[in-house]
Amino acid sequence: SPADWQARLPNRSSPWYSTMAFLVRKGNPKNIQDWSDLARPDVKLVFPNPKTSGNARYTYLAAWESADQANGGNKAQTEEFMKKFLKNVAVFDTGGRGATTTFNDRGIGDVLISFESEINNIRNLYKDKDYVVVVPKTDILAEFPVAWVDKVVEAKGTLEPAKAYLNYLYSPQAREIVTSFYYRVNDQKTMDALKDRFPATKLFTVEDKFGSWEKVMKEHFAAGAEFDRLVAAGRQ
């Protein structure tokens, strides 16, 4: 597909989006409200390893940027915050499912962090636990882009149905379905009607704050880069 494929459909070809949320235990005993609470010495976190999990990379970047905004862009202070934040992780599972098992079945940690959609679905799945969902004040935009692949639709002659299906994903019916699974949509009327389901939060994009994903992977998640340094420093 062409380099500008994301411009072919609305909202950068992302019919819905999400952000990160916290699942906390019944009654929110640690009074967790925002990212800043997650660096407190009495709080234990559960989320996957950013080296192996995409959703954990969003968590790490959201925590970083919220600290950066709070301290006016002082990198040394942000790194200090991140050291404490990462030190508070009780278990780094390889993926989201493992992290859910650690938090729910093994009862480890005060806060499970994942996509808002995922966190709400976990809460609904384990209603007897009376978990509470918290959406922080500053958060990261996680998009889920869709596309038709030119070579494939040309070879199969399926351009029209492919386009029709992808356009359907932006329709009122599709919006109703995806918001019922706690994905957010770029339609103000829908979001206003569902404001009880989707708490207000100020979203930033990875590109705006960190440059490209390529840059992020190199500076933060490559061997010996920022993440490795911060984890090692926290262990000392």
N, C-alpha and C positions, 0 to 999 in steps of 0.2 A: 504493500500500500504506500501511497505517497507520503513525503515527509510531513505534509500538513494534514494528515488524516484526522487529527483531533479537532480540526475546524469544520469537519463535514457534518457534525451533529451538534445540537446545543450543549452548552455548559462543558466545553472541552470534551465532548462525547461521553460525558458521565451522567447517565439518567438518574442516578441517586448517589448519595455519598454517606459517609459516616465520620465519626471522630472517636476519641478514646473516652472511656468511662470507668468508674471504680465500682466494684461490688464490695460492700462492707457487711459485716455481720449484724444480726438482729439488733435494732435500736441504735446502730452506729456508735458502739461504746467508746471508740477512740475519737469521736467527733471529727471525722475526716470531711473536709469541705473543698480542699484545693490541693494542687501539686505541692505547695509549701509544707503541708502537713506530712507529706510522705518522707521527709528527711528527718523527722523527729526520732529520737533514739528509742521511743517506746512503740514504734510502728514497724510491723513486718509485712513485706510485700511479696506477692506472687505474680510473676509474668514470665513469659518464655525468654530464652536467650536471643538478643538482637542479632547474633551471628547466624542463627538458624531460622529465625521467625520474622516475617515481614511485619506482622502486627506489633511485635516487640520493638521494631525499629521506630515505628510511629510513636510508641510510648516513650522511648528514650528521647526522641527529638522534641516531643511535646513538653517533657519535663525540663529539658535543656532550655528551650525557648521561653517557657514561663519564668524560669529563674533569671534568664537574661533580661526579660522585660522588667522584672521586679527590681533588679539591681542596676538598671540603666546601662546594660551592655558591658559590664565589668567581667571580662572572661575569667579572671582568677577566682572571682566570687562564684561564678556559674560552675566552674570546675569543682570548687569546694562543696557546693550544694550537690552536684552530681555524685561526688565521692560518697557522701552520706546516703543519698538516694539509692545508689547501687549496692552499698553495704547493707542496706535494709532488706535486700531481696533474700528471702528465706531459701528459695529453691529456684534455680534457672532451668526449667524444663525445656525440651527442644522445641515444643510447639504448644499451641493454645489448648489442645485437648488434655495434654499432660498437666498443664497449669491448672485447669479446671478440676481435674482429679485431685491434685495436691491440695487445693483450697477446700473443695467440697467433701470428698471422701476421706481425706487424711486430716482435715481440720487444721491445716497449717496456714498461718498468715492472717493478717487483719484486713488486707485489701488485695483483691484480684483485679488486675488491669487488662482490659481488652477493648475491642471495638464496642461502641455503645449498643449496636444491634445484638452482638454476641452476649454482652453482659445482661441485657434485658431478657434475652431468651433463656439464659442460665437461671436468672431469678424466677422466671415463670415455670421453669422445669422443676425447680426445687422449692415450690411454694411453702412447704412445711418448715423451711429454714428461716423464713421471714427476712431474707437478705434485703438490703437497701441499696438502691442505685444512686450514685453521686456523679454528676457531670461537672468537671472543673470549670472555672471562670474563663481561662484561656485554654484553647485547645487547637488541635491540628486537623486540617482537612484531609480526609482519606477518600480519594476518588476511586470509582470502579468503572473505568472506561470500556466502551463497546465499539466494535468496528466490523465492517465487512472487509474481506480480504480480496482485493481486485483480481488477483490471479485465479483464485478459487471460484468466485462468482462468474468470471468470464468463461472459465473452462466448463462450468456446469450450467451456464445460462440462468443463474438464480439471482441476478442482481435485484430484480424487482421485489420478490418475496423477502430477501434478506433486508433490503431497505425498509420495507413495510413493517417487518418484525421489529427492527431497531427503533423505528419511529413510534411504534406502539408502546415501547418502554417508557415514553414520555407522556403517555395519555393519562387522562383522569382515572381510568380503570386500573392501569398499572401502578399509578401513584398510590391508589387505595391499598393495593396488595402489598407493595414494598414498605409503606409506612406501617402496616400492621405487623411487619417483621422488624420494626424499629430502625429502618433506614430513613435518612432525611432526604428531602427532594427540593429542587430549586424552584419551588412554586410558593409564593408568599401566602396566598389564600389558604392553601392546604396546611402550611406550617402554622399559620395563625389559628386555624381550627383545631390543631393538635398540640397547642403550646403546653398543655399539661403532660403530654407524652415526651416532648422534646424540650428540656430546659434550655434557657438562653445561654449561649457561650460565644466568646469572640474567637473566631477561627482564623488561623494563618496558614499559608501554604509552605510546603517544603522549599519550593523554588524561590519564593520571596525571601525566606529567612536563611536558607542554607545553600542556595544555588541548585545545581542539578543533583539527581540521585547518584549519579556517577561520582560527583565531588563528595557527597555524603559518605558513600561506601569507602572511598579512599581515605578521607580525613577522620572518620569516626569508627568504621567497622573492619578495616583491613587489619591484618596481623600487626600488633605493636602500635596501632593507632589509638585515638582518644579513648575509646571504650576499654581496650585492654589496659591502658595506663591508669584509668580511673579505678577500675576493679582492683588492680594490683595495689594502688595507693591506699585504697580502703581497707585492704587486708593487713597493712603494716601496723 
